[in-house]
Amino acid sequence: MTLTNKLVLCGLLIGMAAYSTPNNSHADESAQVVKITASKFHFTPDHITLVKGQPVILQLSSTDRAHGFLIRALKIDADIKPGTVTHITVTPTTAGTFKAICDHYCGLGHSGMKMTVVVQDVTAKASSEHVLTASNTISK
Amino acid sequence: MKDQIARRSFLKIAGMSLGIGVVYEFAPFLANRLEAGAITDFFKKANGEAPASFTFAQFSDPHVGFQGPPDPLGTKAFETAVELINQNAQHPDFVLFTGDLTHDAENRDAHAQRMQLFKSIAGRINTSALHTVPGENDAALDGGVLYREHFGETYYSFDHKGVHFVALDNVSRGRPEVGADQLAWLKADIGRFPKTAPIVIFTHRPLFDLKPEWEWFTADGDVVMNVLAPYENVTVLYGHIHRHHFRQTGRVKHYAARSLIFAFNDPATNEDKKQLPFNKDDPFKELGIRRVTSERDGVALRVNDVVLTKAEFSGLSGIQQMLKGNNSIGGGSSNDTD
């Protein structure tokens, strides 16, 4: 394994941790918990917003059958099994809008089972607002 | 885009291919090369076959049982492709089907009937053998149980006239993945061959991250590619994406086939995956002919896609017109190279 690969792997381990427990769990209580429920063929809610650099626990459950929760770009890949709550601790490091999909084939509506995950860069936003304010001030 | 082929490449893709199925022609043009002798000896010892020219066809994604919209024609494109192949004087040695032979049905009996209908239509092809791999519609919901009852194992390999063919299953585990057991099998299977042996992998999903958010990927595709990396002449034929696409990763060339039911939109320019709407005045939109022409020295090949012109629902007259080379210019393709 190259040094680069080791660093990437280390980064992934730091950036995301997943575990499953029956029904409830004891997760990192300092992190915000976002509950996501999977059912054929949708996620509820279908849109969440996270903050770059801020840890969050995604609490995933299914009402019917096995589903998946995949955001390839963020290296998030979890199984959601009925009767089990899957917890993923995520610290998003990339701002942007991402699609999470179910990657466990679950029937004829499977390809439409997705949700939107927005990762906001609060620091950049604040900086941008500051610049905008300054610019406005100048233009006045 | 011009696709480069290594000068020492054994496996030459030439002749024509069809948008509603693909015809590949293989020519043993290593005859004057040093490794040709070793390859010939290897296959003669392995199965008694020496490398020889041959043709095979690839059909993909007929989705038997699908009812429109967007395509109200059901199995018409599939049946038309079968007629087309049968009318060609040179019958393919065999036909590969790269998945989604049937459209999924949650009722087991209904799904079984679709598999029987698929076999009935495919059985009309004038060829010696049909080789299939499952798509997620065929095998993902029940782990491939029904598929195996109708078609046999979901992964296997065979040799044909000096080319080693490998059927890979990246659907029946429910997720888009090959899995550890099959990876171990693949490594052992191709481990028997010289690194210069021509190998064709046929599978359903792309083995690279083409568009993961559309589920156009295989989760452990990179591991498959690592297994294949030492081999110099590997071609991957796949379906699933319902449109033409070419990509080269390292020395491996990946070709996607169009479907026999409807096309998807372009992943490069669209955020969401959508089936292209059916147009009665242009019923074979995004179906057409792909001609793959080998240039004189065999170093490069040229890929021309031809979109069919207006045709009746049967489409046969339009396709025949294209095959004769009339009005057959145009069409785009989606190619890229890593």
Interface residues (C-beta under 8 A of the other chain):
Chain A: A66 G68 L70 R72 A73 D77 F98 K99 I101 D103 H104 Y105 C106 G107 L108 H110 S111 K114
Chain B: D104 E106 E136 A140 L141 V171 G174 R175 P176 D209 P212 E213 E215 F217 A219 K273
